[in-house]
Every structure is written in C-alpha cells, then in structure tokens.
Amino acid sequence: MEKYEIIRLLSDRNRFNIFSKLMDFDELAVSEIENLLGLKQANTSKHLRRFKDLGILESRREKNMIKYKIKESFLQENMDLIKYLMLWFHRWKVWRKNIFLLI
C-alpha cells in the first residue's frame, strides 16, 4: 500500500479515531468502538470494512462478536508514517484547543 493511500484513508476524522482506538486497545469489536467514539453501528462497520478491504485490519470471531485488530505487518511496514500522523494529529488538537481559548 502506498503512503498517500494511508494518509488519504486516515484523513477522515472517524477513521483516524477508529485507528487510534485500535492502536490503544489492540483489539475491539464494533460495539466497543461505537461506545468509545459515539459512532453509529452502520458508520463504524463501513469504516472497518474499508480498512479490511485495504488489508490493514484482520478480524476473528469471538462468540457472537467479531473483533478487529491492526495487522502486525501493516504496523511494521508503516510505523514511521503512523508515528508522524499521530504526532501531527495530537499537535493539531492542542493548537485547535488553544485557538478556541483565545477567542
């Protein structure tokens, strides 16, 4: 997968937040992501399907739930870009918060 495709995929705020939660929790079900981010089930599933279609996520069934996690191979191949995007997004959130404090 090309780097620009990853950037384009993660440029959507909901997809970036889903990706971040999967980084934090390692493995999550759709319902867990919904609760953490306040997203609707259909929207969450749509974004997860997009990640899976691009080969970023893997899934496994656990009872009546499907758990998703980021593929280790994806993380290894793209760790520098992921770190950069996480750092950039964190700085953007801090900057945005500070701007609103000034207004």
Buried (B, 14 or more C-beta within 10 A) or exposed (E): EEEEEBEEBBEEEBBBBBBBBBEEEEBBBBEBBBEBBEBEEEBBBEBBEBBBEEEBBBBEEEEEBEBBBBBEEBEEEBEEEBEEBBEEBEEEEEEEEEEEEEE
